Amino acid sequence: MLKKTTKKLIFAGVAAMMMSTSAIAAEVTLKLGHLANEQNAWHKAAVKFGEEVSALTDGRVEVQVFPNETLGKEIDLINGMQLGSVDMTITGESLQNWAPMAALLAVPYAYPTLEDMDAVASGEIGEQISQQIIEKARIRPIAYFARGPRNLTSNREIKSPDDLNGLKLRVPNVPLFVDVWKTLGAQPTPMAFSEVFTSLQAGTIDAQENPLALIDSASFNEVQKFVNKTEHVRSWIYLTISELTWAKLSDEDKDAVMEAAKRAQEYERGLFVADEERLTQTLQSKGMTFVEVDTAAFAQKAKDAVLANVSDEIRPIVEDLFAR
């Protein structure tokens, strides 16, 4: 006869194997692809989201995070989510290809402060945007992350729209951006981002506009003296899950995913605020001077160009945002 201790050990081993098999069978893996690198606050928040999901579901649900477009480019990931081959991504105004209201995520001068942006993103308008994305793009926003506001760099101080006169400015190839800067008095030139540094160096253009993170990583401090705090585009971006994936989750796991998303959003905000402060200090230490700007004058002058370039569907909302 087997000794009692040996029986216990065998029983414990069988039980452990059964539990392990049952855990494997119940496991759900969510693939989350995005475009940012590992140092980016969005990536760190995505990893935090995965950790929280795992903790809240006792490991039943695992989130695998793929940075640097390793699962595909943004539009490819959205298409994959609609087909069910990708579960999650971080995406923003690109969603206007399906849901026109997503254009509200990045309207110039619509959100003067971070608090103004939060009020919209977390309020009734934000809810309308989310619902349209769910209905038309078939992906579900579950949290939002802040994006660094775009600022104008140059070799002369820009404090008011009058100071823009004749300024040759690189802008992304976005009609709204081109028209707004033209209205403000600059000479906007659409150009690939990869060409900006050498064009500034050669004097082909005088200025460019981007968030602080890109100003720093692209070493624009080597060819530009001033960061003019125009903060002309303040926007947010969504952490999203495929509706096909969402439908497969149990109610309990859906609750866990939403709670994890809420915690990841709070975590990202802390990182974002600290990062903006750090980037300001870094760029100053590299010789750049930060210039306070009359943003109200910029917004007032840009208003008509903004309204002329947004869709009929969102124009009344944009008018309301400018009137606040």
Secondary structure, DSSP 8 states (H G I E B T S, - for coil): ---HHHHHHHHHHHHHHHHHHHHHHH-EEEEEE-SS-TTSHHHHHHHHHHHHHHHHTTTSEEEEEE-TTTT--HHHHHHHHHHTS--EEEE-GGGGGT-GGGGGGG-TTS-SSHHHHHHHHTSHHHHHHHHHIIIII-EEEEEEEEEEEEEEEESS---SGGGGTT-EEEE-S-HHHHHHHHHHT-EEEE--GGGHHHHHHHTS-SEEEE-HHHHHHTTGGGT--EEEEEEEEEEEEEEEEEHHHHHHS-HHHHHHHHHHHHHHHHHHHHHHHHHHHHHHHHHHHTT-EEE---HHHHHHHHHHHHHHHS-TTTHHHHHHHHH-
